Amino acid sequence: MDWLHQIFQKTPETALFLSLAVGYLIGQINFGKFQLGGVGGSLLAAVVVSQVGVQIDNGVKSVMFAVFIYAVGYDSGP
């Protein structure tokens, strides 16, 4: 797990794109009639990846949170 922590420390954007890719794949899994979708899956994947200890700039965090809120609103419709 140290090698993963070192990779994320050198290039934190790797953690971001890994979260998006894994989250999209998790979102495609059906749990009966329930499906998380890309947004929910990415959120869960980001929570797991953040446990490695990735440090991301506060500005990037704010922008990504705004994108997440936009995606949830877009998914739910008018």
ROSE-4610 file (N, C-alpha, C; in Angstrom, 1 decimal, always signed):
// ROSE-4610
residu = [M/M/M/D/D/D/W/W/W/L/L/L/H/H/H/Q/Q/Q/I/I/I/F/F/F/Q/Q/Q/K/K/K/T/T/T/P/P/P/E/E/E/T/T/T/A/A/A/L/L/L/F/F/F/L/L/L/S/S/S/L/L/L/A/A/A/V/V/V/G/G/G/Y/Y/Y/L/L/L/I/I/I/G/G/G/Q/Q/Q/I/I/I/N/N/N/F/F/F/G/G/G/K/K/K/F/F/F/Q/Q/Q/L/L/L/G/G/G/G/G/G/V/V/V/G/G/G/G/G/G/S/S/S/L/L/L/L/L/L/A/A/A/A/A/A/V/V/V/V/V/V/V/V/V/S/S/S/Q/Q/Q/V/V/V/G/G/G/V/V/V/Q/Q/Q/I/I/I/D/D/D/N/N/N/G/G/G/V/V/V/K/K/K/S/S/S/V/V/V/M/M/M/F/F/F/A/A/A/V/V/V/F/F/F/I/I/I/Y/Y/Y/A/A/A/V/V/V/G/G/G/Y/Y/Y/D/D/D/S/S/S/G/G/G/P/P/P]
num = [1/1/1/2/2/2/3/3/3/4/4/4/5/5/5/6/6/6/7/7/7/8/8/8/9/9/9/10/10/10/11/11/11/12/12/12/13/13/13/14/14/14/15/15/15/16/16/16/17/17/17/18/18/18/19/19/19/20/20/20/21/21/21/22/22/22/23/23/23/24/24/24/25/25/25/26/26/26/27/27/27/28/28/28/29/29/29/30/30/30/31/31/31/32/32/32/33/33/33/34/34/34/35/35/35/36/36/36/37/37/37/38/38/38/39/39/39/40/40/40/41/41/41/42/42/42/43/43/43/44/44/44/45/45/45/46/46/46/47/47/47/48/48/48/49/49/49/50/50/50/51/51/51/52/52/52/53/53/53/54/54/54/55/55/55/56/56/56/57/57/57/58/58/58/59/59/59/60/60/60/61/61/61/62/62/62/63/63/63/64/64/64/65/65/65/66/66/66/67/67/67/68/68/68/69/69/69/70/70/70/71/71/71/72/72/72/73/73/73/74/74/74/75/75/75/76/76/76/77/77/77/78/78/78]
x = [+0.8/+0.0/+0.9/+2.1/+3.0/+3.3/+3.4/+3.6/+2.5/+1.2/+0.1/+0.1/+0.4/+0.5/+1.6/+2.7/+3.8/+3.4/+2.6/+2.2/+1.2/+0.3/-0.7/-0.1/+1.0/+1.7/+2.4/+3.0/+3.7/+2.7/+1.6/+0.7/-0.7/-1.3/-2.6/-3.7/-3.5/-4.5/-4.8/-3.8/-4.0/-5.1/-5.2/-6.2/-7.6/-7.6/-8.9/-9.4/-8.5/-9.0/-9.2/-8.5/-8.8/-10.1/-10.5/-11.8/-12.9/-12.7/-13.7/-13.9/-12.8/-12.9/-13.5/-13.0/-13.5/-15.0/-15.3/-16.6/-17.6/-17.2/-18.1/-18.4/-17.4/-17.6/-18.5/-18.3/-19.1/-20.6/-20.7/-22.1/-22.9/-22.2/-22.9/-23.4/-23.1/-23.5/-24.9/-25.8/-27.2/-27.3/-28.0/-28.3/-29.9/-30.3/-31.7/-32.2/-33.2/-33.6/-32.9/-32.0/-31.3/-29.9/-29.5/-28.2/-27.7/-26.5/-25.9/-25.7/-25.3/-25.0/-23.5/-23.1/-21.7/-21.4/-22.4/-22.1/-21.9/-22.9/-22.8/-21.6/-21.3/-20.2/-18.9/-18.8/-17.6/-17.4/-18.5/-18.4/-17.9/-18.4/-17.9/-16.5/-16.1/-14.7/-13.8/-14.2/-13.3/-13.1/-14.2/-14.1/-13.0/-13.1/-12.1/-10.7/-10.5/-9.2/-8.6/-9.5/-9.0/-8.5/-8.8/-8.3/-6.8/-6.2/-4.8/-4.0/-4.6/-4.0/-3.6/-4.4/-4.1/-4.4/-3.4/-3.6/-3.9/-5.0/-5.4/-5.7/-5.3/-5.5/-6.9/-7.2/-8.5/-9.3/-8.7/-9.4/-9.9/-9.1/-9.5/-10.7/-10.6/-11.7/-13.0/-12.9/-14.1/-14.7/-13.9/-14.4/-15.0/-14.3/-14.9/-16.2/-16.3/-17.6/-18.7/-18.4/-19.4/-19.8/-18.8/-19.1/-20.0/-19.7/-20.5/-22.0/-22.1/-23.5/-24.2/-23.5/-24.1/-24.5/-23.7/-24.0/-25.2/-25.3/-26.5/-27.8/-27.7/-28.8/-29.2/-28.2/-28.5/-29.1/-28.7/-29.2/-30.7/-31.0/-32.4/-33.4/-32.9/-33.8/-34.4/-35.3/-35.9/-37.0]
y = [-1.2/+0.0/+1.3/+1.1/+2.3/+2.8/+1.9/+2.3/+3.1/+2.7/+3.5/+4.9/+5.0/+6.2/+7.1/+6.6/+7.3/+7.9/+7.0/+7.5/+8.6/+8.5/+9.6/+10.8/+10.7/+11.9/+12.7/+11.9/+12.6/+13.2/+12.5/+12.9/+12.7/+13.7/+13.6/+13.5/+14.0/+13.9/+12.4/+11.5/+10.1/+9.6/+10.1/+9.6/+10.1/+11.3/+11.9/+11.0/+10.7/+10.0/+8.5/+8.0/+6.6/+6.5/+7.5/+7.6/+7.7/+8.5/+8.6/+7.3/+6.7/+5.4/+4.3/+4.1/+3.0/+3.3/+4.6/+4.9/+4.7/+5.0/+4.7/+3.2/+2.4/+1.0/+0.5/+1.0/+0.6/+1.1/+2.2/+2.7/+1.9/+1.1/+0.2/-1.1/-1.4/-2.6/-2.4/-3.4/-3.4/-4.2/-3.6/-4.2/-4.4/-5.5/-5.7/-4.7/-3.8/-2.7/-1.4/-1.4/-0.2/-0.2/+1.0/+1.2/+2.6/+2.6/+3.9/+4.9/+4.5/+5.4/+5.9/+6.7/+7.2/+8.2/+9.0/+10.0/+9.4/+8.5/+7.8/+6.9/+6.2/+5.3/+6.0/+7.2/+8.0/+8.6/+8.9/+9.4/+8.3/+7.1/+6.0/+5.6/+5.6/+5.3/+6.4/+7.7/+8.8/+8.7/+8.2/+8.1/+7.0/+5.9/+4.8/+5.2/+5.9/+6.4/+7.4/+8.2/+9.2/+8.6/+7.4/+6.8/+6.5/+6.5/+6.3/+7.5/+8.7/+9.9/+10.8/+11.0/+11.9/+13.3/+14.2/+15.7/+16.4/+17.0/+17.8/+19.2/+20.2/+21.6/+21.9/+22.9/+23.3/+23.8/+24.5/+25.0/+23.9/+22.9/+21.7/+21.0/+20.9/+20.3/+21.1/+22.4/+23.2/+23.0/+23.0/+22.9/+21.5/+20.5/+19.1/+18.9/+19.6/+19.5/+20.2/+21.3/+22.0/+21.2/+20.5/+19.6/+18.4/+17.9/+16.8/+17.3/+18.4/+19.0/+19.2/+19.7/+19.9/+18.6/+17.6/+16.3/+15.6/+15.8/+15.3/+16.0/+17.3/+18.1/+17.8/+17.6/+17.2/+15.8/+14.9/+13.5/+13.5/+14.4/+14.3/+15.0/+15.9/+16.5/+17.8/+18.4/+19.7/+19.5]
z = [+0.0/+0.0/+0.0/+0.4/+0.4/-1.0/-2.0/-3.4/-3.9/-3.5/-3.9/-3.3/-2.0/-1.3/-2.0/-2.4/-3.0/-4.4/-5.1/-6.4/-6.3/-5.3/-5.1/-4.6/-3.8/-3.3/-4.5/-5.4/-6.5/-7.5/-7.8/-8.8/-8.2/-7.5/-6.9/-8.0/-9.2/-10.2/-10.6/-10.3/-10.6/-9.7/-8.4/-7.5/-8.0/-8.6/-9.1/-10.3/-11.2/-12.4/-12.0/-11.1/-10.6/-10.0/-9.2/-8.5/-9.6/-10.6/-11.6/-12.4/-12.8/-13.5/-12.7/-11.5/-10.7/-10.3/-10.0/-9.7/-10.8/-12.0/-13.1/-13.2/-13.0/-13.1/-11.9/-10.7/-9.6/-9.9/-10.5/-10.8/-11.7/-12.5/-13.5/-12.9/-11.7/-11.0/-10.5/-10.8/-10.4/-9.1/-8.1/-6.9/-6.9/-7.6/-7.8/-8.8/-8.3/-9.2/-8.9/-8.0/-7.6/-8.3/-8.8/-9.4/-8.9/-8.5/-8.0/-9.1/-10.3/-11.3/-11.2/-12.2/-12.2/-11.1/-10.7/-9.7/-8.3/-8.0/-6.7/-6.6/-7.6/-7.7/-7.5/-8.2/-8.1/-6.7/-6.0/-4.7/-3.7/-3.9/-3.0/-3.3/-4.6/-4.9/-4.4/-4.5/-3.9/-2.4/-1.7/-0.3/+0.0/-0.7/-0.5/-0.9/-2.0/-2.4/-1.4/-0.9/+0.1/+1.4/+1.7/+2.9/+2.8/+1.6/+1.4/+1.9/+2.0/+2.5/+1.4/+0.4/-0.6/-0.2/-0.4/-0.1/-1.4/-1.5/-2.7/-2.3/-3.1/-2.9/-2.6/-1.7/-1.3/-2.5/-3.4/-4.6/-5.5/-5.7/-6.5/-5.8/-4.4/-3.7/-3.9/-3.9/-4.0/-5.4/-6.4/-7.8/-8.0/-7.5/-7.7/-6.9/-5.7/-5.0/-5.8/-6.4/-7.2/-8.4/-9.1/-10.2/-9.7/-8.5/-8.0/-7.8/-7.2/-6.9/-8.3/-9.2/-10.6/-11.2/-11.1/-11.6/-11.0/-9.6/-8.9/-9.4/-9.5/-10.0/-11.4/-12.2/-13.6/-13.8/-12.9/-12.9/-12.5/-11.5/-10.9/-11.9/-12.8/-13.7/-13.2/-14.0/-13.6/-12.5]
